[in-house]
Amino acid sequence: MAPQLTPEERDARDSAVMAQLRANDGRTDSGQVLVILAIKGKVSGTVRHKPVCVCEDGADLVVAASAGGQPRHPQWYSNLMAHPEVGVEYLGRSFEATASTVPNGPERDRLFEAMSAEITDLYGYQDRCRETRQIPIVRLTPR
């Protein structure tokens, strides 16, 4: 498992990635497509930006709160569930969306599989955190 980043290291990495995305119409320098989410903090109310892996599902976007298989959900997911109205930057365009966790069932299974094409070790991450949580699959529906 990769070493855990400090919050400062994670913020610096995310800032660099977001700069690449904004300079390249939603793609990193290596060509990977990511989405930037503008999420309001559940306690602070401060809007923070987070780049995450994404796949399309019709008009919606789908993301996974994998946190690399860590035992707890990522903070951005907790904030998103408290404030599901989110700003989205995707492929050079910006819009508002509503986030919802996809419930267990065939739809979630299908979307988990689709996300595994974007996050190559997603199944391994789920195995790693199996004892403490299920990785949430989140649908972003444009408003």
N, C-alpha and C positions, 0 to 999 in steps of 0.2 A: 504494500500500500504506500502511496506517495506520502511524504511528510505533510502534516497539517500546516497550513499557512496561518500566520498571525493576521488579525483583522487589517492591520496596515498593509501587509503584503498582498492580501486579497483585494483590498481597495485599489492598490497601485496596479495590480494585474488587470482588474476589471476596467479601470480608467484607460489603460493602454488598449485593451480590446475594443472598448467603445469608440475610441478615437479612430481605430482602423475601420470599424463598421461605418462610422459617419463619413469617413473619407472615401469609402469604396462602395457606396450604395447598399450597405447591409452585409458586406462580405469582409472577412478578415483578409490580411495580406496573403494568406495561403488559399483563399477562395471559399472557406467555410461560411455558410449562411447561419447567422444567429439573429435572435431578436433581443431588443433592449426593452425591458419592462420598467416603467416608472411606477413604483409601489409606495403607498403611504404607510408609514410606521404605525403599528397598532397602538403603541403607547405615546410616542413622541409626536405623531402626526406629520413628521418630516418626510418629504418625498425623496426616495433614493432610487437610483438607477442600477439595474442588474442585467448583464448580458447572459443569456442562456440558450442552450440548444433548442431547436424548434423543428417541427414538421407541419405541413399543411394538411388539413382535413376539410375539403370543400372550402367554404368561405372562412372557416375557423382556423386558428392556429392551436397547436398542442405543444405543451412543455412538460417535462418530468422533473419533480423535485427530488433528484437523486442524491445530492450532496456527496457523491462519490461513495455511497454505501455507508456513510456515517450512521451511528445509532439514532441520531435525532434528525427531524426534519430541518431543512435549512431555514434560517430566519426569514428570508424573503417569502417563503411559502406561508409561514405563520402570519406575516403581515398581509399577504395577499388574501388569505381567508378572512381576516378581520375587516379588510377594505377591498372587496372584489372589483371595484371600479379601478381600472388600470390604464395607464398610457402605454402605447405600443409604438416602437419604431421597428419597421420591418421592410427590408429591401428598398430603403431610401424613402419610405413614406411613413407618416405618423397618423395614428388614429386612436380613439378610445375603445376599450373593450371591457367586457364583464368576464371575470374568471370564475370557473366552477370546477370542483374536483369531480372527475368521472367516477361513478360508483362501480363496484365490482360487478363483473359480468362480461359477456362476449364483447361489448363495445370497448371496455377498458382493456381487455386482452388484445384486441385488434390494435388499439392505439399504443399499447406498451410495445408490441412488436414493431410498429412503425417507428417509434422513438428509438428502438434498439439499432436502427440503421443510422441514426444520428449520434447516439451515445453507444459506442461499440461494446462497452463492458456493462451495459445496463443490467443484464441478467445476473452478472457476477456481483454487481452492486446490491441487487435485491437479495442474493444469497448471503452477502456479508452482513446485512442489517435485518435479516429475516426474524431474529429473536425479538427485536424491539419495534419494528415498524414495517409498513408496506409503503413502497415508494409511490407517492401520489402522482397521478396523471391529471394534468390541468388543461381544460379547454378554455381558450380565449375567444369569445364571441364578439365580433365587432358591433359597436352600438351605432 
